[in-house]
Amino acid sequence: MTDASTPAAEPRLVLVTGASRGLGYAVARALGARGDHVIALARTVGGLEALADAIEADGGPSPTLVPVSLTDTAGLQRLGLALHERWGHLALVVHCAAHAAPLTPVPHLSDKDFDTSVEVNFKGTERLIVMMAPLLLARPGGRFVYAADTRAGQPYYSAYGATKAAAEALVRSWAAETVQLGPKVELFHPNPMPTALRGRFFPGEDNSTLPPCSVEAARMIETLDL
């Protein structure tokens, strides 16, 4: 039994991207419910507020909500500085945010859809790594998890598949570079889930047979021992 005079351990600090819905929401809720202090990053304020209500209803600590896009370099810089000044470190980053460009043949791909995919999926991942790596290195044991989705080379997935593959290559390079000194960098390939992102790719699909995002979140946490 812990002595009453012993200070309670501070909650572990975890940052989750794409936390307003889908896998990111489910991971953030599961981690928050078990006592982690979740820093939830997403563009959708309403979804972030719903996440906060859910975590608090589950008995977890109130999360820190960050309505910032991965395309916002200045916003991510301000976030990194704020985290450094307030806590000085992060224990875990789970990167789930992604942009799903419309399915289309490569010659019909619009510049806008391709550029957005590059900005969010590829450059957004690079920005996140650059901003959060010092915080993950500030204490031993920092970890970074990337939610991968291998669609490269599949017909009509040109923008999404190419930029997710590029981001995965970036993460794999970082993982190889950090084996000795950390942070620990890992990839997780979720099974198909009834997410809004998948709904854009399979609009007529009966998703009632797909496992809910909470199941895949639990599998991620158990598989990687987060």
C-alpha positions in Angstrom: 0.0 0.0 0.0 1.3 3.4 -0.9 2.0 5.7 2.1 -0.4 8.6 2.2 2.5 11.0 2.3 3.8 9.7 -1.0 2.8 11.9 -4.0 0.7 10.2 -6.5 2.4 9.4 -9.8 1.6 12.0 -12.5 -0.4 10.7 -15.5 1.6 9.7 -18.5 1.5 12.3 -21.3 0.4 11.0 -24.6 -0.4 12.9 -27.9 -2.8 11.4 -30.4 -3.4 12.9 -33.8 -6.7 12.4 -35.7 -8.3 12.3 -32.2 -11.7 13.6 -33.2 -13.0 10.4 -34.8 -12.1 7.0 -36.1 -9.1 5.1 -34.8 -7.5 8.3 -33.3 -10.6 8.9 -31.2 -10.8 5.3 -30.0 -7.1 5.2 -29.1 -7.3 8.5 -27.3 -10.4 7.4 -25.4 -8.9 4.1 -24.4 -5.6 5.7 -23.2 -7.5 8.4 -21.3 -9.8 6.0 -19.6 -6.9 4.1 -18.1 -5.4 7.3 -16.6 -3.1 8.8 -19.3 -3.3 12.5 -19.9 -4.2 12.7 -23.5 -3.2 15.7 -25.7 -5.8 15.3 -28.5 -5.0 16.9 -31.8 -7.5 17.2 -34.7 -9.1 19.9 -36.8 -12.7 19.2 -35.6 -13.5 21.0 -32.4 -16.8 19.3 -31.9 -15.2 15.9 -32.1 -12.5 16.8 -29.7 -15.1 18.1 -27.2 -17.0 14.8 -27.6 -13.8 13.0 -26.8 -13.2 15.0 -23.7 -16.7 14.2 -22.5 -16.2 10.5 -23.2 -12.9 10.3 -21.3 -14.2 12.2 -18.3 -17.3 9.9 -18.3 -14.9 6.9 -18.3 -13.2 8.3 -15.2 -10.1 9.5 -16.9 -8.3 12.9 -16.5 -9.5 15.8 -18.6 -7.6 15.8 -21.9 -5.9 18.8 -23.4 -7.6 19.6 -26.7 -5.6 21.0 -29.6 -7.7 22.0 -32.7 -4.7 22.3 -35.1 -4.2 20.9 -38.6 -1.0 19.0 -39.5 -0.7 21.4 -42.3 -0.2 24.3 -39.8 3.5 24.5 -39.3 3.3 27.5 -37.0 0.5 25.9 -35.0 2.6 22.7 -34.5 5.6 24.9 -33.5 3.4 26.7 -30.9 2.2 23.3 -29.6 5.7 21.9 -29.3 6.8 25.0 -27.3 3.7 24.9 -25.1 4.3 21.3 -24.3 7.9 21.9 -23.5 7.1 24.9 -21.2 4.3 23.1 -19.4 5.6 19.5 -19.1 9.0 19.3 -20.8 8.4 15.9 -22.3 6.0 13.4 -23.9 5.8 9.7 -23.2 4.0 8.6 -26.4 2.8 9.9 -29.7 0.2 8.0 -31.7 -0.2 9.3 -35.2 -3.6 8.4 -36.7 -4.5 11.5 -38.7 -4.8 11.1 -42.5 -6.4 12.7 -45.5 -8.4 10.5 -48.0 -8.4 12.0 -51.5 -11.1 10.9 -53.8 -10.4 7.7 -55.7 -9.6 8.5 -59.3 -7.3 7.4 -62.2 -3.9 9.1 -62.0 -4.4 11.3 -65.0 -7.6 12.6 -63.5 -6.1 13.5 -60.1 -6.5 17.2 -59.3 -3.6 19.3 -58.1 -5.7 20.3 -55.1 -6.4 16.7 -54.0 -2.8 15.7 -54.5 -1.3 18.7 -52.8 -3.6 18.2 -49.8 -2.6 14.6 -49.5 1.1 15.5 -49.6 0.5 18.3 -47.0 -1.4 16.1 -44.5 -0.2 12.5 -45.0 3.5 13.1 -46.0 4.6 16.5 -44.9 2.3 16.5 -41.9 4.0 13.3 -40.6 7.4 15.0 -41.2 6.3 18.1 -39.3 5.0 16.0 -36.4 8.2 14.1 -36.1 10.4 17.2 -36.1 8.2 19.0 -33.5 7.7 16.1 -31.2 11.0 14.2 -31.3 12.7 16.5 -28.8 9.9 16.0 -26.3 10.0 12.2 -26.8 13.7 12.3 -26.1 13.5 14.4 -23.0 12.9 11.4 -20.8 13.8 7.7 -21.4 11.2 5.5 -22.9 9.6 7.8 -25.4 7.6 6.1 -28.1 6.1 7.0 -31.5 3.5 4.9 -33.2 2.4 5.4 -36.8 -1.0 4.0 -38.1 0.0 2.7 -41.5 -2.3 1.8 -44.4 -0.6 0.1 -47.3 -2.4 1.1 -50.5 0.6 2.0 -52.7 0.2 0.8 -56.2 -3.5 -0.1 -55.9 -5.7 1.3 -58.7 -7.4 4.6 -58.0 -5.6 5.1 -54.7 -2.9 7.3 -56.3 -2.8 10.3 -54.0 -3.7 8.4 -50.8 -1.5 5.4 -51.5 1.5 7.3 -52.6 1.5 9.8 -49.7 0.8 7.1 -47.1 3.6 5.0 -48.5 6.0 8.0 -48.5 5.1 8.7 -44.9 5.6 5.1 -43.9 9.1 5.2 -45.6 9.9 8.3 -43.6 8.8 6.6 -40.3 10.7 3.4 -41.1 13.9 5.4 -41.7 13.5 7.2 -38.4 12.8 3.9 -36.7 16.1 2.5 -38.0 18.0 5.7 -36.9 16.7 5.6 -33.4 17.3 2.0 -32.4 20.2 2.8 -30.1 19.2 6.2 -28.7 15.4 6.3 -29.0 12.7 7.2 -29.1 11.2 3.8 -30.0 9.4 4.1 -33.3 6.8 1.6 -34.4 4.2 1.0 -37.1 0.7 -0.5 -36.6 -1.5 -1.8 -39.5 -5.1 -1.6 -38.4 -7.7 -3.9 -39.8 -10.6 -2.4 -41.8 -12.9 -0.4 -39.6 -16.1 1.6 -40.2 -14.4 5.0 -40.3 -15.3 8.1 -42.3 -12.1 7.7 -44.2 -13.0 4.2 -45.3 -16.5 5.4 -46.1 -15.0 7.7 -48.8 -13.4 4.7 -50.4 -16.3 2.3 -50.1 -19.4 4.4 -50.0 -21.8 1.5 -50.6 -20.2 -0.9 -48.2 -22.2 -2.7 -45.5 -19.8 -1.9 -42.7 -21.8 -3.6 -40.0 -19.5 -6.6 -40.2 -16.3 -4.6 -39.6 -14.9 -4.4 -36.1 -15.5 -1.1 -34.4 -12.5 1.3 -34.0 -12.4 0.5 -30.3 -11.5 -3.1 -31.1 -8.6 -2.0 -33.2 -7.5 0.5 -30.6 -7.4 -2.2 -28.0 -5.5 -4.4 -30.3 -2.9 -1.7 -30.9 -2.5 -1.0 -27.2 -2.2 -4.7 -26.4 0.0 -5.6 -29.4 2.5 -2.8 -28.8 2.1 -2.9 -25.0 1.4 0.8 -24.9 
